[in-house]
Amino acid sequence: MKRPTKFVKSLTTEQRQQLKEIMQSSAPPRKRMRAHAILLSERRYSIAQIADIYQVARERVSLWLAWWEHGQFDGLEDEPRSGRPPKLTEQEQK
């Protein structure tokens, strides 16, 4: 049985251009991947097709689309991750 799929709403020319710029920038790889997924969704690629392209779970792609609907470009960003604090201060890192 085929699962229903969702797509992002039509993008403005400016949004489309910004997403393309993110894809071609030196932004973190996950952010570039999410930007591309939004563009593919607008072109009516299904969640399953996008998941296959990026070799991730359908649920992950569905989350990306939901994040875009709620936060637009802020939804493309990674959440802060926990980890060990750096050994060097900001001044020492410079």
C-alpha positions in Angstrom: 0.0 0.0 0.0 1.4 3.4 -1.0 1.8 5.8 1.8 0.4 9.3 1.4 3.1 11.9 1.1 3.4 15.6 1.8 5.1 18.4 0.0 6.3 21.8 1.0 4.2 24.7 -0.1 5.2 26.6 -3.2 8.4 28.6 -2.6 8.9 32.2 -3.6 11.6 33.1 -6.1 13.7 34.5 -3.3 13.4 31.4 -1.1 14.3 29.2 -4.0 17.4 31.3 -4.7 18.4 31.3 -1.1 18.1 27.5 -0.8 20.2 27.1 -4.0 22.8 29.4 -2.5 22.9 27.4 0.7 23.3 24.2 -1.3 26.3 25.6 -3.1 27.9 27.3 -0.1 30.3 26.0 2.5 27.4 25.6 5.0 27.5 22.4 7.1 26.6 19.3 5.0 23.4 18.6 6.9 22.1 22.1 6.2 23.0 21.8 2.5 21.2 18.4 2.5 18.0 19.9 4.1 18.0 22.8 1.7 18.2 20.4 -1.3 15.4 18.2 0.2 13.1 21.3 0.4 13.8 22.1 -3.2 13.1 18.5 -4.2 9.9 18.4 -2.3 8.7 21.5 -4.1 9.4 19.7 -7.3 7.1 17.0 -6.1 9.7 14.3 -5.2 8.0 12.1 -2.6 9.4 11.7 0.9 10.3 8.1 0.0 12.3 9.3 -3.1 14.1 12.0 -1.1 14.9 9.4 1.7 16.3 7.1 -1.0 18.4 9.8 -2.5 20.0 10.7 0.9 19.8 7.2 2.3 17.9 8.3 5.4 14.7 7.1 7.0 11.4 8.5 5.6 10.6 9.9 9.1 13.8 12.0 9.0 12.8 13.6 5.7 9.3 14.2 7.1 10.9 16.0 10.0 12.9 18.2 7.7 9.8 19.2 5.8 8.0 19.9 9.1 10.9 22.0 10.4 10.8 24.0 7.1 7.1 24.6 7.5 7.5 25.9 11.1 10.8 27.7 10.9 11.7 28.3 7.3 15.5 28.9 7.1 15.9 28.6 10.9 14.5 25.0 10.5 17.6 24.1 8.4 20.0 24.7 11.2 21.4 22.0 13.5 20.4 22.1 17.1 23.3 22.6 19.6 24.9 19.4 20.5 26.4 18.4 23.8 30.0 17.6 24.2 33.2 18.3 26.0 34.0 22.0 26.3 37.0 23.2 24.2 40.4 23.1 26.0 41.4 26.4 24.4 39.7 29.7 25.1 38.4 31.7 22.1 41.4 34.0 22.3 43.8 31.0 22.3 41.9 29.5 19.3 42.5 32.7 17.3 
